[in-house]
Amino acid sequence: MIVLNKAKLPIKIWMDQESLGLQSGAIDQAINLANHPFTEKWVCLMPDGHQGFGMPIGGVMLTKDAVLPYTVGNDIGCGVKTMKLDIEADSITREQLQAWREGVHARVPVGNAQRKEALPWAEAKCYDPLYGEFTNGARSIIEGTFLAKGQYQLGTLGSGNHFIELQRWPDGKLGLMIHSGSRVMGGEVCAHYMKIAKKLMEDFRITLPDKDLAYLPMSLPVARHYLTDMHWCMGYAKGNRDVMSEEAIEALEEALGREVFRPEFEFDCHHNFAQMENHGGKNYLVTRKGAVQAKKGQWVAIPGSMGTATYIGKGLGNPDSFETCSHGAGRIASRKKANEMVTHEQAVESMKHVVYGTRHGSYDEHPHAYKNIDVCMANQSELVEPYARLEPLAVVKG
């Protein structure tokens, strides 16, 4: 762990010096967080940390009297669902993997696509993290967006680094993993409350180093409204992954020509969210952006990049990181830069062991754009205990 003292509060970073040198933008954003008037204790930056919007990806912060909507970001509740199936991975041929990939594409809209028919979602209530009661999360912004778009995007992958992947576990079993989030729902909720937060900053003439760090004071009802709607979006994001996992298994059954028994092991973990937690004997609102809660013994999934390994681990409950670990390997190049520096030949070579759809000119999710996942895990050995290293077999990208 490296401790930087370049701001009002310390910044604790789990990176090696080489990785740290690549992340000046993320460090600047962490300094802004550490200087924020409502940040408590210190700021954390995970080994996959890189520059985001407002708050670095891989960042963790505590507040008590304010919530910052853009530190959670647009893709509220984005996370990973992990499943281990009772199937021998090596019993599946490359042709069957290709048939599975095509079957998933036939069932799951990717990119900006949505479903032609709505998928009603029964979970209309969400948990209020401040007051411990169940409230109707369908405020105007939630209800209107869900009826207009949300029910058509349930069970859709989205774009960017979202994926559906088949993997080989160390014991030879087949794994299924889904990485996606709240789609339009999270984006609309974030935009709605950020508009309010920025207006408050203007009204009270509050100047911040980054306008994306505008906040909602906990003394105002709107802060509770944001947290309630944010948790609704977290539930929607999990429901989104659940729908896609069922359709991915259906595609696998079709490709294999036989029934697939449901998982013998599975879990789901978010990595864009805020929730109330107790640290050092006091209650705080903990915001994690591109970071996973890693309480002692808690299961975590840490994907690398398209074509590289994924780690399953157990949290070590480290208090220095506020019981947090990384959510992946972390980018070393922006999407634009990656597409400029990676050649088609390099992309094909790096993915030759994996069944995937080639996209000429689109290499921003290939291994060259990301840090080494094994180095990332070594940098956070005091945060998470590795349990299994999963190798990719076939992947559907957003």
MOZI-V498260 format. One record per pair of residues at least 4 apart in sequence whose C-alpha atoms are under 6 Angstrom apart, sorted by sequence separation. I is the first residue (numbers start at 1). J is the second residue. D is the distance in whole Angstrom. If there is no record, write none. Layout:
BEGIN
i;j;d
I;J;D
I;J;D
END
This chain:
BEGIN
i;j;d
45;49;6
52;56;5
104;108;6
109;113;5
128;132;5
138;142;5
139;143;6
140;144;6
142;146;6
145;149;6
146;150;4
168;172;6
169;173;5
182;186;5
190;194;6
201;205;6
226;230;6
244;248;6
253;257;6
278;282;5
294;298;6
304;308;6
319;323;6
333;337;6
334;338;6
338;342;6
348;352;6
5;10;5
15;20;6
51;56;5
52;57;5
109;114;6
128;133;6
138;143;5
145;150;6
146;151;6
168;173;6
201;206;5
218;223;5
253;258;5
278;283;4
304;309;6
318;323;5
333;338;6
4;10;6
50;56;6
128;134;6
168;174;5
253;259;5
277;283;6
304;310;5
317;323;4
4;11;5
50;57;5
127;134;5
167;174;6
168;175;6
216;223;5
253;260;6
277;284;6
303;310;4
3;11;6
49;57;5
126;134;6
167;175;5
276;284;6
302;310;6
3;12;5
34;43;6
49;58;4
126;135;6
166;175;6
276;285;4
302;311;5
2;12;6
48;58;6
125;135;6
166;176;5
275;285;5
2;13;5
125;136;5
126;137;6
165;176;6
275;286;5
301;312;5
1;13;6
46;58;5
125;137;6
165;177;5
274;286;5
300;312;6
1;14;5
45;58;6
164;177;6
274;287;4
300;313;5
45;59;5
164;178;5
273;287;6
299;313;6
300;314;6
44;59;6
163;178;6
273;288;6
299;314;5
44;60;5
55;71;5
163;179;5
198;214;6
272;288;6
298;314;5
43;60;6
162;179;5
197;214;5
272;289;5
297;314;5
298;315;5
43;61;5
162;180;5
197;215;5
272;290;6
297;315;5
197;216;6
271;290;5
296;315;5
271;291;5
295;315;5
296;316;4
271;292;5
294;315;4
296;317;4
40;62;5
295;317;4
39;62;6
40;63;5
157;180;6
294;317;6
339;362;6
7;31;6
26;50;5
39;63;5
304;328;5
339;363;5
9;34;5
26;51;4
38;63;6
302;327;5
303;328;5
304;329;5
339;364;6
25;51;5
29;55;6
302;328;5
338;364;5
7;34;6
8;35;5
23;50;6
29;56;6
7;35;6
295;323;5
294;323;5
335;364;5
26;56;5
293;323;6
294;324;5
11;42;6
13;44;6
120;151;6
293;324;5
294;325;6
338;369;6
10;42;5
11;43;5
12;44;5
13;45;5
14;46;5
15;47;5
119;151;5
292;324;6
9;42;5
11;44;6
14;47;5
118;151;5
292;325;5
118;152;5
292;326;6
291;326;5
292;327;6
291;327;5
333;369;5
115;152;5
290;327;6
332;369;6
114;152;6
331;369;6
332;370;5
356;394;6
114;153;5
331;370;4
332;371;6
354;393;5
355;394;4
356;395;5
330;370;6
354;394;5
330;371;6
329;371;5
307;351;6
329;373;5
109;156;5
110;157;5
111;158;4
186;233;6
329;376;6
108;156;6
110;158;5
111;159;4
182;233;6
182;236;6
182;237;4
181;237;5
325;383;6
306;366;5
305;367;6
318;383;6
316;383;5
316;384;5
304;373;5
315;384;4
314;384;6
314;385;5
313;385;5
313;386;4
313;387;5
312;387;5
312;388;5
311;388;6
311;389;5
89;168;6
310;389;6
310;390;5
309;390;5
309;391;5
89;172;6
88;172;6
89;173;5
88;173;5
89;174;5
155;240;5
87;173;6
88;174;6
154;240;5
87;174;6
155;243;5
85;174;5
155;244;5
85;175;6
84;175;4
83;175;6
137;229;6
83;176;5
82;177;5
137;232;6
81;177;6
81;178;5
80;178;6
80;179;4
79;179;6
128;228;5
79;180;6
78;180;5
78;181;4
77;181;6
75;181;6
76;182;6
126;232;5
75;182;6
76;186;5
75;186;5
74;186;5
74;187;4
74;190;5
104;248;6
68;215;4
104;251;6
67;215;6
103;251;5
67;216;5
66;216;5
66;217;4
100;251;5
65;217;6
66;218;5
100;252;5
65;218;5
100;255;5
99;255;5
77;234;4
54;212;5
54;213;6
96;255;5
77;237;6
85;263;5
84;263;5
83;263;6
84;265;5
83;265;6
83;266;4
82;266;5
82;267;6
81;267;6
81;268;4
80;268;6
80;269;6
79;269;6
79;270;4
78;270;6
79;271;5
77;270;5
78;271;6
78;272;6
77;272;5
76;272;5
77;273;6
72;272;5
72;273;5
72;289;5
64;284;5
63;284;6
64;285;6
169;390;5
62;284;6
63;285;5
168;390;5
62;285;6
167;390;6
168;391;5
62;286;5
167;391;5
61;286;6
167;392;4
61;287;5
167;393;5
60;287;6
166;393;5
60;288;5
166;394;5
165;394;6
59;289;6
165;395;4
58;289;6
164;395;6
57;289;6
58;290;5
164;396;5
57;290;5
58;291;5
163;396;6
163;397;5
163;398;6
162;398;5
160;398;6
159;398;4
158;398;5
157;398;6
48;326;6
46;326;5
48;329;5
48;330;4
111;398;5
110;398;5
47;376;6
15;379;6
14;379;6
END
